[in-house]
Amino acid sequence: MKDFATLLEPHLTRRQVRSLIEKMIPLYLVKFGTGSGTVYSLSDSFIKSSDTIYKAIGIGMQELIKRGDVVNVQNDDLNTGNV
């Protein structure tokens, strides 16, 4: 929590950060540990949905390239996410 609070300090209070993180736990984050030893990781469901979105963007970009709507994009860029 401390790292999140430090990153967001210019924009949110510590209390607001805590509330935001707690709301993110069921959807995007998994919480391990307690107190100062708490660690947060991305949830499996978030990772799976991100993969799906990434694949959809790749398919869309390939279609735009076929139509000629996008130029100067290498196929390698699509595979590595450098679009």
NORRAFEN-V771927 format. One record per pair of residues at least 6 apart in sequence whose ideal C-beta (glycine too) atoms are under 8 Angstrom apart, sorted by sequence separation. I is the first residue (numbers start at 1). GAP is how many residues later the second one is. If there is no record, write none. Layout:
i | gap
I | GAP
I | GAP
This chain:
i | gap
25 | 6
32 | 6
33 | 6
64 | 6
76 | 6
77 | 6
31 | 7
32 | 7
8 | 8
12 | 8
21 | 8
31 | 8
32 | 8
65 | 8
5 | 9
8 | 9
31 | 9
32 | 9
61 | 9
30 | 10
73 | 10
29 | 11
30 | 11
5 | 12
29 | 12
30 | 12
61 | 12
4 | 13
5 | 13
29 | 13
30 | 13
28 | 14
29 | 14
30 | 14
25 | 15
28 | 15
1 | 16
27 | 16
62 | 16
1 | 17
4 | 17
29 | 17
61 | 17
27 | 18
28 | 18
21 | 19
27 | 19
1 | 20
58 | 20
61 | 22
57 | 26
54 | 27
2 | 34
1 | 37
